Amino acid sequence: MGMRKITLKTKGLTSKQYSTLVLELDVMSKSWKKFGVNISIVAEGAERIINWGNKSHDDIRAEIRD
């Protein structure tokens, strides 16, 4: 099957809501991989938000100690 593209346009979204939306899309993309679907997220600051949102409690503790 060919590549398909979906574009989301949001209005009135706060920065917290934006971060949550990006993280929810990331969770969805990870869960769909087991069905052979590859979803890539291209959004402003998405990589930074996803890296921050996927940190474990131990990762955060190590950063605080440094």
URKAUR-V795895 format. One record per backbone hydrogen bond with DSSP energy under -0.5 kcal/mol. NH is the residue of the N-H (numbers start at 1). CO is the residue of the C=O. E is the energy in kcal/mol with one decimal. If there is no record, write none. Layout:
nh = (NH:NH)
co = (CO:CO)
e = (E:E)
This chain:
nh = (18:19:20:21:22:23:24:25:26:27:28:29:30:31:32:33:35:36:37:38:39:40:42:43:46:49:50:51:52:53:54:55:60:61:62:63:64:65:66)
co = (14:15:16:17:18:19:20:21:22:23:24:25:26:27:28:29:32:33:32:36:37:38:40:41:43:45:46:47:48:49:50:52:56:57:58:59:60:61:62)
e = (-2.4:-2.3:-2.3:-2.5:-2.4:-2.4:-2.5:-2.3:-1.9:-2.2:-2.3:-2.5:-2.1:-2.1:-1.8:-0.8:-1.7:-2.2:-1.6:-0.5:-0.7:-0.5:-0.6:-0.6:-1.9:-2.4:-3.0:-2.5:-2.3:-2.8:-1.5:-1.1:-1.7:-2.1:-2.2:-1.7:-1.9:-2.0:-1.4)
